[in-house]
Amino acid sequence: MNPHINIVLADDHQLIRDGIRSLLEDVEGLEVVGEAADGVEALERVRVSQPDLLIVDIRMPRKTGIETVRELEQVAPNTRALVLSMHDSEDYVLESVEAGAYGYILKGAGKDEFLKAIRQIHQGEKYFSADISKIIVNKYLEKVQQTGTTPPVQPHNPGSLEANPEPLYLTKRELQILKLVINGLSNKEIADQLDKKVRTVEAHRHNFMKKLGAKNLMELSQKARELKLI
């Protein structure tokens, strides 16, 4: 007999939520106990229902899926997150993993893989589709092989970075974008230079401000230098 798994769905497209709900409700043991159209609403639904699993999209209004996953433990420590996205961007994948996602699969995945991911995560295991696993493994190998890998950085003056008491982890690409942001380039200029989407750069800029507790570019630059990131 399959275990009972309570699920909250978070996606800003009603049609997609309807499709996922319809698929899940045909499966014994799976129950959708809440839906959300953005990250803020998702966290509230999770706080109220305390589900076993949150299935969340990456790009949503008010709070992105990555931000939602990062804050999930604060409102529901026993709820695990599965990212279901159409994006196979390395940045999105790695940031989701660093935020604490238990799994990441693409919206083009088949029903069997989707259900396998749900059940495996419910059992406490991680699940990443083949293409996503390849990105994670390649990044790990890159860090092992490169002597210039950035280790976790502890603030030299914790009192000046109260909003960021945890060690700061930045990937090689994040460091590259951070330097361009501090150099005053616009989101579009950075996106064009790195062949990225503007919204991807916007998300990075927002995350830098949040991670370093900075309110403006001047503070971001100062705190990045305190942490010897640039």
C-alpha positions in Angstrom: 0.0 0.0 0.0 1.4 3.4 -1.0 2.0 5.9 1.9 -0.2 9.0 2.2 1.6 12.1 1.0 0.1 15.6 1.4 1.3 18.0 -1.2 1.1 21.8 -1.8 1.5 23.0 -5.4 3.0 26.4 -6.2 3.0 27.7 -9.8 1.9 31.0 -11.2 0.0 29.3 -14.0 -3.5 28.0 -13.1 -3.5 25.7 -16.1 -0.3 24.0 -14.9 -1.6 23.6 -11.4 -4.8 22.1 -12.6 -2.9 19.6 -14.7 -0.6 18.6 -11.9 -3.5 18.3 -9.5 -5.5 16.2 -11.9 -2.5 13.9 -12.4 -1.8 13.5 -8.7 -5.4 13.0 -7.6 -5.6 9.9 -9.9 -2.8 8.3 -7.8 -3.6 6.4 -4.6 -2.0 8.0 -1.6 -1.3 11.4 -3.0 -3.4 14.4 -1.9 -3.1 18.0 -2.9 -3.9 20.0 0.2 -3.2 23.5 -1.1 -2.3 25.6 -4.1 -0.4 28.9 -4.5 0.2 31.3 -7.4 3.4 32.9 -5.9 6.1 32.3 -3.3 4.5 34.3 -0.5 1.2 32.5 -0.8 3.1 29.1 -1.0 4.8 29.7 2.3 1.5 30.6 3.9 -0.2 27.5 2.5 2.7 25.4 3.8 2.6 27.0 7.2 -1.1 26.2 7.6 -1.2 22.7 6.2 2.4 21.5 7.1 2.4 19.1 4.0 5.0 16.4 3.3 6.0 18.0 0.1 6.0 21.3 -1.7 6.1 21.1 -5.5 7.3 24.6 -6.6 8.1 26.4 -9.8 11.2 28.6 -10.1 9.9 31.8 -11.6 7.0 33.1 -9.6 5.9 36.6 -8.6 6.6 38.2 -5.1 9.0 35.4 -4.2 10.9 33.1 -6.6 10.8 29.3 -6.1 14.4 29.4 -4.9 13.6 32.1 -2.3 10.6 30.0 -1.2 12.7 26.8 -0.8 15.3 28.8 1.1 12.6 30.0 3.6 10.7 26.7 3.8 12.4 25.3 6.9 11.4 28.4 8.9 7.7 27.7 8.4 7.6 23.9 7.9 10.8 22.1 9.0 9.4 18.7 8.0 8.3 19.7 4.5 10.6 18.9 1.6 10.7 20.7 -1.7 10.7 19.4 -5.2 11.4 22.0 -7.9 9.4 21.4 -11.1 10.7 23.8 -13.7 11.0 24.3 -17.5 14.5 25.7 -16.9 17.6 23.6 -17.0 19.9 26.6 -16.4 23.0 25.7 -14.4 22.4 28.7 -12.2 18.8 27.8 -11.3 19.8 24.2 -10.6 22.7 25.0 -8.4 20.9 27.7 -6.5 17.9 25.4 -5.9 20.3 22.7 -4.5 22.0 25.3 -2.3 18.7 26.6 -1.1 17.8 23.1 0.2 15.7 21.5 -2.5 15.4 17.7 -2.3 14.8 17.4 -6.0 14.7 19.1 -9.3 13.0 17.8 -12.4 11.9 19.4 -15.7 8.3 20.0 -16.7 8.9 17.8 -19.7 9.4 14.7 -17.5 7.1 11.8 -17.8 4.4 10.8 -15.3 6.4 7.8 -14.0 9.5 9.9 -13.3 7.4 12.6 -11.6 5.8 10.1 -9.3 9.1 8.4 -8.6 10.6 11.8 -7.6 7.7 12.4 -5.2 7.9 9.1 -3.5 11.7 9.1 -3.3 11.8 12.5 -1.7 9.0 11.5 0.7 11.3 8.7 1.9 14.0 11.3 2.6 16.1 10.7 -0.5 17.2 13.3 -3.1 16.0 13.0 -6.7 17.3 14.8 -9.7 16.5 13.9 -13.3 19.4 12.7 -15.5 20.1 16.1 -17.2 20.0 17.9 -13.8 22.2 15.3 -12.1 24.8 15.9 -14.9 24.9 19.6 -14.1 25.4 18.9 -10.4 28.1 16.3 -11.0 30.0 18.6 -13.5 30.0 21.4 -11.0 31.3 19.2 -8.3 34.1 17.9 -10.5 34.9 21.5 -11.5 35.3 22.5 -7.9 37.5 19.4 -7.2 39.8 20.1 -10.2 40.1 23.9 -9.8 42.5 25.2 -7.2 40.7 28.6 -7.2 37.4 27.2 -5.9 35.8 29.7 -3.5 35.4 28.1 0.0 32.7 29.1 2.4 33.5 32.6 3.7 32.9 33.7 7.3 32.6 37.5 7.8 35.6 39.1 9.4 33.3 41.4 11.3 30.1 39.5 12.0 28.5 42.5 13.7 28.4 44.4 10.4 26.7 41.5 8.6 23.9 40.5 11.0 21.6 39.8 8.1 24.0 37.2 6.9 25.2 35.1 9.9 25.7 31.9 7.9 28.7 31.1 5.7 28.4 32.6 2.3 28.6 30.3 -0.7 29.1 31.7 -4.1 29.7 29.8 -7.3 32.2 30.9 -9.9 29.4 32.3 -12.1 27.9 34.2 -9.1 31.2 35.8 -8.3 31.5 36.8 -12.0 28.1 38.4 -11.9 28.7 40.1 -8.5 31.8 41.8 -9.9 29.9 43.1 -12.9 27.1 44.4 -10.7 29.5 46.2 -8.4 31.2 47.7 -11.4 27.9 49.4 -12.2 26.8 47.4 -15.2 23.0 47.2 -15.8 21.1 43.9 -15.7 20.8 44.0 -19.5 24.5 44.8 -20.0 25.4 41.8 -17.8 22.9 39.5 -19.5 24.3 40.5 -22.9 27.9 40.0 -21.8 27.3 36.6 -20.2 24.6 35.4 -22.7 22.1 35.2 -19.9 18.5 36.2 -19.6 17.9 39.6 -17.9 15.6 38.0 -15.3 18.3 35.6 -14.4 20.6 38.5 -13.7 17.9 40.3 -11.8 17.5 37.3 -9.5 21.2 37.2 -8.9 21.3 40.9 -8.0 18.4 40.4 -5.6 20.1 37.4 -4.0 23.4 39.3 -3.5 21.6 42.1 -1.7 19.8 39.6 0.5 22.7 37.4 1.3 25.0 40.4 2.2 22.3 42.4 3.9 22.9 45.3 1.6 20.3 48.0 0.8 22.0 49.6 -2.2 25.0 49.2 -4.5 27.4 51.1 -2.2 26.6 48.8 0.7 26.9 45.7 -1.6 30.3 46.8 -2.7 31.5 47.6 0.8 30.3 44.2 2.2 31.7 42.3 -0.7 35.1 43.8 0.0 34.8 43.0 3.7 34.2 39.4 2.8 37.1 39.5 0.2 34.7 38.4 -2.6 36.1 41.0 -4.9 
